Amino acid sequence: MNTKTALITGSTSGIGLGIAKAFAEKGYNIIFNGLEQNGADIANDVASQHKVNYIFSPANMLDAEGLRALVVQSADRFGTIDVLVNNAGIQYVSPIENFPENKWNDIIAVNLTAPFHLTKAAWPYMKKNNYGRIINIASAHGLFASINKSAYVASKHGIIGLTKTTALEGAALNITCNAICPGYVKTPLVQKQITDQARINNISEEEAAEKFFLSKHAVKEFIPIQSIAGMAVFLASPDAYAITGGSFSVDAGWGAQ
Ligand code: NAD
């Protein structure tokens, strides 16, 4: 039985929840996090199903002090943090001309600055333990741009830079850091954009999904959450010990075009 511990932000919805389930299946202690109202119940359900130890924390990615406290609380309970998955993320879609400053600030804070705070807070434990696996959930938008997603694209390009620096600093300490770059996965974050595009363009959600989302994919399907979760579990596995500083696309062929 694996007795390692994984802290996964934004793990009470979408991709993060899928990643938490995959790590729980491998026997990891899980630190769940997210803003969903029923987050504590979701965490309890996953942990009970896989018979693993867990903590649920609604710590907000906008609250640096709260994030540091979450790391200390997790390490107090489980001894260290072996795996940190920076997954929590938000989106806002608007042309730059009308892009609200507060949305820009929040997206950079949640998608980029919170992973920095958590990496920094977890570092002393990983260093002491001579073991760490940091996995940043970036995006195809960490490698390519789309119109109207300035803050998101900037934050995701930024986290790929943070990933590379973290990998270099961790190299001598057996701390690896990698980014996963998903294409479109049908989670609440993307469903909201599909609904908005259908309304704005007066078309069905199916048409909006094809026209504005699946058009980016060579394989005209949304990516299953398990594909992202499986990649995360692999990057934390012993076989991945020498894989660091990379950005791994799970993007239905988006980047091949
Ligand atoms: P989601 O909306 O289903 O889940 C996001 C999670 O982050 C939720 O648990 C939410 O509560 C949490 N979160 C958001 N703001 C938070 C805050 N301030 N404090 C604490 N938690 C907060 O979205 P998702 O699609 O599963 O996205 C997960 C990650 O994957 C994000 O980083 C996103 O950018 C990335 N991503 C998603 C897609 C996609 O197509 N869905 C594609 C590429 C990358």
Residues whose N, C-alpha, C, O or C-beta is under 5 A from the ligand:
A	BS01	NAD	G10 S11 T12 S13 G14 I15 G16 N33 G34 L35 E36 A59 N60 M61 L62 N87 A88 G89 I90 V110 I137 A138 S139 A140 P182 G183 Y184 V185 T187 P188 L189 V190
